[in-house]
């Protein structure tokens, strides 16, 4: 059998903070079935372990690396490894995955306002957008999202 797991199943298994759920998670994960872990689940897992459980980056790297090397786990191992490399350098796991996805899509560059992401990446690959540009853009009343009310929904509708 092939089973995809949600983030909360991995969190229960790794933290064992809710014993009844942790036992259920262990039963599934240790069953010998193929366990599918999506890249977004890994991104969420790292975020939860870091922010909610206050795990150190090095500890998360060790836990996730062990998880992805488990024989019955099906995962995009290259994306996970690049995310782990970024995390090990002090960055965000998800930023490593974003960079991997951009490389895989043959993008010329990634643009970001995240200074840490840009600092920990090659300048030719990740371009930091400036604060001045951001401020100018927010005050630009000619932008369709600004005319529509500046909300996330307005910004999305400007693209459609």
ABEGO torsion letter per residue (X at the ends): XBBBBBAAAAAAAAAGABAAAAAAAAAAAAAGBBBBBBAAAAAAAAAAAAAAAGBBAAAAAAAAAAAAABAABBBBAAAAAAAAAAAAAGBBAAAAAAAAAAAAAGBABBBBABAAAAAABBAAABBBBBAAAAAAAAABAABAAAAAGGBAAAAAAAAX
